């Protein structure tokens, strides 16, 4: 039953008669990657400085200053119905002074029930016609970060994104777009970061298999193909500021706060026809650069309680821990959906190898 419900969510987004510009197009690329950033509620726009940076702010890649880094992450949503994976590699370019990275992302749901042929043309139900299919979203990110003009106070990074989305035999889509990010390191220790995702709008082209999608019952056709075969992902702006505070010789605290801006009307706490603004905050407590404890708050939005119809504010809390030893870092994060204080939790595990530290 859960998979049938999830199938309805998946297919409604692809096959609806919606406008070309869609609020939640390619939303899987806004999840983020790396249990550190997820545990901090995405509060890493100005302080993520490793191989996971392309999913938050590509300018942070400049922190990979020697040898190379590799990373991998796995997570499961909705009692393992959806699976999310990330793998990446980053290496400094000695002759250019910049850092290059490549990242692969996948969000997939398998064994979704296909009921399009459940009812035959005469209106009879035939359960033997139920099959299954998978829905998968893939993306490859090619990233580059550098100091413009050799200015060490400013980091700039760019992502070139290639997207492939597949809905079983029903449809497939290809897209491409760009992200642009920057981080400014001030003299007083504060870091200011900003990233504009899909800065030129990301264009997605869909191919629909009408033969597989269509169902004719008593002479009436159901599941007609959408008229629009192209969709646009509008830009999103994330801005944050952070600073590292040395509490004592062993302890350091890194807090960050900022805002996420969607250029569309959503359920955000501050929402207009032009843009919607959601605040976020998070922090990391570090012990001897070996043990890490993290917390975060994100995705503040207004929702309606279905029981008393009252409006209230919902948010997504998160937390996590990490351990680092000789260049190998293992991180864990847990997040709550934040929808009406629900008990739906997602667990994230990520692993990073820094060869620069590992060889020493």
C-alpha positions in Angstrom: 0.0 0.0 0.0 2.8 2.4 0.8 4.5 1.7 -2.5 1.2 2.3 -4.3 0.9 5.7 -2.5 4.5 6.5 -3.4 3.8 5.6 -7.0 1.0 8.2 -7.1 3.3 10.9 -5.8 6.0 10.0 -8.4 3.7 9.9 -11.4 1.7 12.9 -10.5 4.8 15.1 -10.7 5.8 13.8 -14.1 2.5 13.4 -15.8 0.4 16.3 -14.5 -0.8 19.0 -16.9 1.4 21.5 -15.2 3.2 24.6 -16.5 6.7 24.4 -17.9 8.1 26.1 -14.8 7.6 23.8 -11.8 8.3 24.5 -8.1 9.9 21.2 -7.2 11.7 20.2 -10.4 14.9 18.2 -9.8 14.2 18.5 -6.0 16.5 15.5 -5.3 19.5 17.8 -5.9 18.4 19.9 -3.0 18.7 17.2 -0.4 22.4 17.7 0.0 25.2 15.1 0.6 27.4 14.2 3.5 26.1 13.4 6.9 27.9 16.4 8.3 25.9 18.9 6.4 22.6 17.0 6.8 23.1 16.8 10.6 23.6 20.6 10.7 20.4 21.2 8.8 22.3 22.4 5.7 24.1 25.1 7.7 27.3 24.6 5.8 27.0 27.1 2.9 30.0 29.1 4.2 32.0 26.4 6.0 31.9 23.1 4.0 35.4 22.8 2.5 35.8 19.3 1.2 34.6 16.8 -1.4 31.0 17.1 -0.3 31.0 20.9 -1.2 29.4 20.6 -4.7 26.1 19.7 -3.2 26.1 22.6 -0.9 28.4 25.3 -2.3 31.0 24.4 -4.9 33.3 27.2 -3.8 34.1 25.1 -0.7 36.1 22.7 -2.9 39.0 25.1 -2.6 39.6 23.5 0.8 40.9 20.4 -0.9 44.4 21.7 -1.1 46.5 18.6 -1.4 46.5 15.1 -2.9 42.8 14.0 -3.4 39.6 13.3 -1.5 36.9 10.6 -2.1 33.5 10.3 -0.5 30.5 8.1 -0.5 27.1 8.3 1.2 24.0 6.1 1.5 20.6 6.8 3.0 17.1 5.3 2.9 13.7 7.1 3.2 10.2 6.0 4.1 11.2 2.6 5.7 13.7 1.9 2.9 11.3 2.5 0.1 13.5 5.3 -1.4 17.3 5.0 -1.6 19.7 7.9 -1.9 23.3 7.5 -2.9 26.2 9.9 -3.5 29.8 9.3 -4.6 32.4 11.9 -5.4 36.1 12.6 -6.1 38.0 15.9 -5.8 41.6 16.8 -6.7 43.6 20.0 -6.8 45.0 21.1 -10.1 48.6 22.0 -9.4 49.2 23.9 -12.6 46.0 26.0 -12.3 45.6 26.6 -8.6 42.1 25.4 -8.6 40.2 22.2 -7.6 38.3 19.8 -9.8 35.6 17.4 -8.7 33.1 15.0 -10.1 30.0 13.8 -8.2 27.3 11.2 -9.0 23.9 11.3 -7.3 21.0 8.8 -7.4 17.6 8.8 -5.8 15.5 5.7 -6.6 12.4 3.9 -5.7 12.1 0.3 -6.9 9.2 -2.2 -7.2 6.5 0.4 -7.6 3.2 -1.2 -8.6 2.1 -0.5 -12.2 -1.7 -0.6 -12.3 -2.2 1.2 -15.7 -3.4 -2.1 -17.2 -5.3 -3.3 -14.2 -8.6 -2.7 -16.0 -9.1 -4.0 -19.5 -10.8 -2.2 -22.3 -14.2 -3.8 -21.3 -13.9 -2.6 -17.7 -12.9 -5.9 -16.2 -10.3 -6.1 -13.4 -7.4 -8.4 -14.1 -4.8 -8.5 -11.2 -2.4 -10.5 -13.4 -1.8 -7.3 -15.3 -0.2 -5.7 -12.4 3.6 -5.3 -12.9 6.3 -3.2 -11.2 8.7 -0.6 -12.3 11.4 1.7 -10.9 11.7 5.4 -10.8 15.2 6.8 -10.6 16.8 10.3 -10.7 20.5 10.6 -11.6 22.8 13.6 -11.8 26.5 14.0 -12.6 28.1 17.2 -11.3 31.4 18.5 -12.8 32.8 21.1 -10.4 35.6 23.6 -10.3 36.7 26.0 -7.6 39.4 28.7 -7.6 40.6 32.0 -6.1 39.7 34.8 -8.6 42.7 36.8 -9.3 44.7 34.9 -6.7 42.7 36.6 -3.9 42.9 34.1 -1.0 40.0 35.8 0.8 37.5 34.8 -1.9 36.6 31.3 -3.1 34.5 30.9 -6.2 33.0 27.6 -7.5 30.8 26.4 -10.3 28.9 23.2 -11.0 27.9 22.0 -14.4 25.0 19.5 -13.9 23.8 16.7 -16.2 20.5 15.2 -15.1 18.8 12.0 -16.2 15.4 10.9 -14.8 13.6 7.7 -15.6 10.0 6.6 -14.7 10.0 2.9 -15.8 8.9 2.4 -19.4 6.6 5.5 -19.1 9.0 8.4 -19.5 12.6 9.6 -19.4 14.1 13.0 -19.2 17.4 14.8 -19.6 18.5 18.1 -18.2 21.4 20.4 -17.8 22.2 23.5 -15.7 24.7 25.4 -13.6 25.3 26.4 -10.0 27.5 29.3 -8.9 28.8 29.8 -5.4 31.2 32.0 -3.5 32.7 32.3 0.0 34.3 35.4 1.5 36.7 35.0 4.4 36.8 38.3 6.4 39.7 39.5 8.6 37.6 39.1 11.8 37.2 35.4 11.2 33.6 35.4 9.8 32.9 33.5 6.6 30.1 34.6 4.3 28.8 32.1 1.7 26.3 32.2 -1.0 25.3 29.8 -3.8 22.8 30.3 -6.6 21.6 26.9 -7.8 20.3 26.5 -11.3 21.5 30.0 -12.0 20.6 29.9 -15.7 17.5 27.8 -14.9 18.0 24.0 -15.5 16.2 22.8 -18.6 14.7 19.3 -18.6 13.5 17.6 -21.8 11.0 14.7 -21.4 10.2 11.8 -23.7 6.8 10.1 -23.0 6.0 6.6 -24.0 2.2 7.0 -24.6 1.7 3.4 -25.5 2.9 2.2 -22.1 1.2 5.1 -20.2 -2.2 5.1 -21.8 -5.1 3.0 -20.6 -8.4 2.7 -22.5 -11.5 1.6 -20.6 -15.0 1.5 -22.2 -13.7 3.6 -25.1 -12.3 6.4 -22.8 -8.6 7.1 -22.6 -6.9 7.6 -19.3 -3.4 8.9 -18.5 -3.0 11.1 -21.6 0.5 12.3 -22.2 1.2 15.9 -20.9 1.3 18.6 -23.6 4.6 20.1 -22.3 7.7 18.0 -22.9 10.0 20.5 -21.3 10.3 21.8 -17.8 12.4 24.5 -16.2 14.0 24.4 -12.7 14.0 27.9 -11.3 17.0 29.3 -9.4 17.4 28.9 -5.7 19.5 31.1 -3.5 21.2 30.0 -0.3 23.1 32.5 1.9 24.9 31.8 5.2 27.5 33.1 7.6 29.7 31.2 10.1 32.6 31.5 12.4 34.9 29.1 14.2 35.2 29.8 18.0 38.0 28.2 20.0 36.5 27.4 23.4 39.8 26.0 24.8 42.7 23.9 23.6 40.6 20.9 22.8 37.1 22.3 21.9 36.0 24.4 19.0 32.5 25.5 18.0 31.4 26.3 14.4 27.8 27.8 14.2 26.2 28.9 11.0 22.9 30.7 10.3 21.3 31.8 7.0 18.4 31.7 4.7 17.2 29.7 1.7 15.3 31.6 -1.0 13.0 29.9 -3.5 11.8 32.2 -6.3 8.3 30.9 -6.1 5.4 30.9 -3.7 5.7 27.9 -1.3 4.6 27.0 2.2 7.7 28.8 3.7 7.2 31.0 6.8 7.8 34.1 4.6 6.2 33.6 1.2 5.2 36.0 -1.6 4.4 35.5 -5.2 8.0 36.5 -6.1 10.0 34.6 -3.5 9.8 32.4 -0.4 12.3 32.7 2.5 13.2 29.9 5.0 15.7 30.4 7.8 18.1 27.7 8.9 20.7 27.3 11.7 23.2 24.6 12.7 26.3 24.1 14.7 29.3 21.7 15.0 31.2 21.0 18.2 34.7 19.6 17.6 36.9 17.8 20.1 40.6 17.7 19.1 39.7 17.6 15.4 38.7 14.0 16.0 35.2 13.8 17.4 32.3 15.9 16.2 28.8 16.5 17.5 26.3 18.4 15.3 22.7 19.8 15.4 20.6 21.7 13.0 17.1 23.2 12.2 15.8 23.7 8.7 12.7 23.7 6.4 10.5 26.0 8.5 7.1 26.1 6.9 3.4 26.8 7.7 1.1 23.8 7.6 -2.6 23.2 8.4 -3.5 20.7 11.1 -6.0 18.3 9.5 -7.8 17.7 12.8 -8.5 21.3 13.9 -7.6 23.1 10.6 -5.3 25.5 12.5 -2.2 26.8 10.9 1.1 26.1 12.6 4.8 26.3 12.0 6.7 23.1 11.2 10.4 22.5 10.9 12.9 19.7 10.3 15.3 19.1 13.2 18.5 17.1 12.7 21.5 15.9 14.6 24.6 13.7 14.1 28.1 12.7 15.2 31.4 12.0 13.4 34.8 10.6 14.0 38.0 11.3 12.1 41.2 9.2 12.2 44.2 9.5 9.9 42.3 11.0 7.0 39.3 8.7 7.3 36.1 10.3 8.5 32.9 8.5 9.3 29.8 10.6 9.8 26.2 9.8 10.9 23.1 12.0 10.7 19.4 11.6 11.6 16.7 13.9 10.5 12.9 14.2 11.1 10.5 15.0 8.3 9.2 17.9 10.4 5.7 17.4 9.1 3.3 17.9 12.0 5.9 16.5 14.4 5.8 13.1 12.7 7.8 10.1 13.7 9.4 9.6 10.2 13.1 9.6 10.6 15.9 9.2 8.0 19.4 7.9 8.7 22.4 9.0 6.8 25.9 7.4 6.8 28.8 9.0 4.9 32.5 8.2 4.5 35.3 10.4 3.4 38.9 9.6 2.6 41.4 12.5 2.6 44.6 11.1 1.1 46.6 14.1 2.1 46.0 13.2 5.8 46.1 9.5 5.2 49.6 9.5 3.8 51.0 11.5 6.7 
